[in-house]
Every structure is written in C-alpha cells, then in structure tokens.
C-alpha cells in the first residue's frame, strides 16, 4: 500500500504541495443516485413538488457545491474550476434519479473531489425538495467513474 499523501513524515495531516507539479487538463466524472417512491418521481416529472423545479435546484446546488469543495473537505485545494456539468435523469426502472457530474480544469491537482461533491449535494438538494412527500428517499452509489490528467493517468470505472 502506498504512503498517504496527506500525512507528513510524523503522521500529521498536511496539505499536499502541488506547486512544482506541471499543469495538465484534468477531468473527473462522478455518479450517484437518489432512490424514492414511484409517486415522488412522478411528482418531480409533473412539476408537482411545492418547493419548485427539483431538477433545476438540484443542478444549481451541485454546481455551487463543486465550487465550494475546498471549504467543505479539509486539505482539499481550492481550484480554479473551468467547467461543471450536472445531469439529472429520471430512472423509472429503479425509481430513482441518476445523478452525474463532470468537472474540469487545467491545473496541478485533480478535480475528483469537486465532481463527487457536486453529485452528493445535488442528491441532498433533491432530498430537501421532496422530503415533505417522501421520507423513504435514499442517496446511494456515489462513486468516481472517470478521471484523466496528471501523473496517475486515466481511470475508468
């Protein structure tokens, strides 16, 4: 097992110094889903959630969260994000909303945490929008499905 990059020689938490790393194009895609009752999914599709347009709020929440990742995750570098796209799709076969986020930048460190944070917070926003009608919702399956750029190369789920 390799040494954890966020620990110094004495085992103390520290932010990784990336100042000498070359800038490369970095892209990360994360996915997750929020399971719910079929009736809740129908209400979302019909615009029947009293708080408003669930998909619009979820998308905006995910984008905003990606931009705030370094404020939420200790030791995470603040990044000059150049693009964040959040996609929400109704999945009728499994009674859920599939959430996907892709973030990119040209920089010295990866953007995986921003993509993962976008998916997680989009799910939380959907939960908040729909909690009055469905207490059984479950946010699940949060994972990195793609990353490219940097020394470690490309990863695909």
N, C-alpha and C positions, 0 to 999 in steps of 0.2 A: 504494500500500500504506500502511495506517495505521501510526502510531507504536506500537511495542510498549509496552504499559502497565507492564511490569515493569522498564523501564530508565529511569534518571533522565536529566537533561539532559546528563550526561557519559558516558552509555552504561553506567553501573554498574547491577548488579542491585539492585532495591529492592522492598519490599512495597508494593503499591498502597494508598493511603489511602482507605478507604471510609467513614470516619466521618461525612462530610457527605451521603452518599447516603441517599435515603429507603428505608425497609424496605418490601419487597413480597413477596408469595407467590412462591416460586421452586421450580420442579420441574425435574428432569432425569432422563431415561431413557437408559441405555446398554445396548448389547447386544454379545455376542461368542459364541464357541463353542469347544468343545474336541473335535477330531476324534479318533477312536480306532478300534480294530478292532471289528468287529461282536460278537465274543465278549466283549470288555470291556464293551460296552454291555449285553449280556445278563447278565453277572455283576452289574453295578450294579443292574439291574432285579430280579434274583433275590435280591439281598442277599448275594451270594457274595464280596464283597470282604472280606478278612480284617480290615482296619482298621476296618470298621464301615459305617454308613449313609452312603454317599457324598453323597447329596443333602442330608441334614441338616447334615453337616460343611461342605459347600460353601456352603450358605445362611448358616450362622453365620459362617463365615470372611469372606464378602462383607459382611455387616452390620458385623462388627468392623472390617474394613478401611476401610469408609466412615467410621467414627467416628475412625479414626487417620490419615486422609488428610493432614492438615496436619503430621503427624510424618514422613511419607514424601516429600512433594513440597515442595521448597524454595519459599518465598514464598507458599505456599498458606495462606489464612486459616483459623484454627480456627473451625469453625462449630457453632452450636447446632442440630444436625440434629434434626428433629422426626419424621421417618419415613424408614425404608429398607426396601424390599421387594426381595428377591432371588428370582427364579423360575428354576428349572432344569427343562428339558423334554428327554426323550429324543427324538432326531430319527433315526428308523430309515432314512429315505430317504438321509441323508447320513452315517450312522454317526458321530453327534456328539451332544453335549449342548448345547442352546441355552441361553445364559445371558442373563438380563435383570435389570437393577436400576433401581429408581426411588427417588430420594431427594428429600425436600422439606423446606422450612423457610420461615419468614417472616424475611427478613433483608436485608442490604445488598449482598450479593455472591452470585454464582451457586454452584450446587451440582453443576455438571457433573463436576468432578474427583472428587467423592465417589462419584457413580454409576459413573464409569469405573473407579475403583479397586476398587469392590465387584465389578464383573464380572471384572476382571483377577485379583483374589485368589481369587474363587470358582473360577475356572479353575485357578489354581495349586493350590488345595486338592484339587480333583478329580484333578489330575495326581499329587499326592503320595499320595493314597489308592489310586490304581490303577497306579502306576509299577512295582510288582512283577510285574504281569501284562502290561503293555503299554508298551514303551519307544518306540513309534512315535507316541504322542499328540502333538497339535499344537494349541496355543492360537492362535486366529486371529479375524479380523474384529472386533476391538474398536473400537467407534465410538459416538459420541453420536447418538441417533436423535430426541431431543426435548429442548427446553429452553424454559421460559417464565418470565416475570417479568423485571423490571429494564428498564433503558433500551434495551437492544438488542432487546427484544421476543421473539417466539416463533420458534423454529427447529424444523423437522421434516425428517427425512431424506427 
